[in-house]
Amino acid sequence: MSRLLLAIDESIERATAQAETVLDLFSGDDVVAYLLHDFVDNPEGASVSQVDAVTRAESLLAAEGVTVEFRERSGEPAPSIVETADELDADAICVAGRKRTPAGKVLFGSVSQSVILQTERPVIVCSPQESETDD
């Protein structure tokens, strides 16, 4: 059984891409997907099950027989993702990249890049499909 950690932010499009990528690469009934949302700032005390992107990924994965479990953390995303993967002894981490210019990556950093550099585990990086009308 493969144990995968999906680090999901608030983007439904990226969460959908992550779920679809997992379903493309793995057999649904042989996967446990841990859906992690890191609350950098959570003054309202929301839980992971209230994040629309997380529930969208859960719906897609569960429909294909994937066992889904929620995880939540708070703090800096990259270290939280790596720590959670270590605690779960995940076989791989799945993150969704954002489209940024090279300068934007230098100025603002990249959670995906940080995760790749901070872990020895395989990291699957995916991104939402562009529509044919996008340039």
ZIZI-V50410 format. One record per pair of residues at least 6 apart in sequence whose ideal C-beta (glycine too) atoms are under 6 Angstrom apart, sorted by sequence separation. I is the first residue (numbers start at 0). GAP is how many residues later the second one is. D is the distance in Angstrom with one decimal. If there is no record, write none. Layout:
((I & GAP & D) (I & GAP & D))
//
This chain:
((47 & 6 & 5.6) (61 & 6 & 5.5) (7 & 7 & 4.8) (60 & 7 & 5.3) (72 & 7 & 4.1) (115 & 7 & 4.9) (84 & 8 & 5.1) (114 & 8 & 5.8) (57 & 10 & 5.0) (36 & 11 & 4.6) (5 & 12 & 5.0) (70 & 13 & 5.8) (111 & 13 & 5.3) (36 & 14 & 5.0) (96 & 15 & 4.9) (36 & 17 & 5.4) (94 & 17 & 4.7) (34 & 19 & 5.2) (94 & 20 & 5.8) (48 & 21 & 5.9) (34 & 22 & 5.7) (47 & 22 & 4.5) (1 & 24 & 5.6) (47 & 24 & 3.9) (5 & 27 & 5.8) (7 & 27 & 5.6) (32 & 28 & 5.3) (92 & 28 & 5.6) (96 & 28 & 5.1) (0 & 29 & 5.7) (1 & 29 & 5.0) (2 & 29 & 5.0) (3 & 29 & 5.2) (4 & 29 & 4.9) (5 & 29 & 5.3) (6 & 29 & 5.1) (7 & 29 & 5.4) (91 & 30 & 4.3) (92 & 30 & 4.9) (93 & 30 & 4.4) (94 & 30 & 5.7) (95 & 30 & 5.7) (96 & 30 & 4.8) (4 & 31 & 5.9) (91 & 32 & 5.8) (32 & 33 & 5.1) (77 & 33 & 5.1) (76 & 34 & 4.8) (80 & 34 & 5.2) (30 & 35 & 4.8) (31 & 35 & 4.6) (32 & 35 & 5.2) (33 & 35 & 5.2) (34 & 35 & 5.5) (35 & 35 & 4.4) (36 & 35 & 5.4) (37 & 35 & 4.9) (38 & 35 & 4.5) (27 & 36 & 3.7) (28 & 36 & 4.2) (77 & 36 & 3.6) (81 & 36 & 4.7) (84 & 36 & 5.6) (27 & 37 & 3.9) (33 & 37 & 5.2) (77 & 37 & 5.2) (81 & 37 & 4.9) (14 & 38 & 3.8) (18 & 38 & 4.3) (27 & 38 & 4.7) (37 & 39 & 4.5) (11 & 40 & 5.9) (15 & 40 & 6.0) (11 & 41 & 4.9) (14 & 41 & 5.3) (18 & 41 & 4.0) (22 & 41 & 5.4) (10 & 42 & 5.7) (14 & 42 & 4.3) (18 & 42 & 5.2) (37 & 42 & 4.5) (9 & 43 & 5.5) (11 & 44 & 5.1) (7 & 45 & 5.3) (7 & 46 & 5.2) (35 & 48 & 5.4) (7 & 49 & 5.8) (33 & 54 & 5.7) (6 & 74 & 4.5) (17 & 76 & 5.1) (17 & 78 & 5.2) (16 & 79 & 5.5) (4 & 80 & 4.8) (13 & 82 & 3.5) (4 & 85 & 4.2) (2 & 87 & 5.0) (2 & 88 & 5.1) (3 & 88 & 5.4) (4 & 88 & 4.9) (5 & 88 & 4.6) (6 & 88 & 5.0) (1 & 89 & 5.0) (3 & 90 & 5.9) (20 & 105 & 4.1) (17 & 108 & 5.9) (16 & 109 & 4.9) (16 & 110 & 6.0) (16 & 111 & 4.5) (13 & 114 & 5.8) (12 & 115 & 4.1))
//
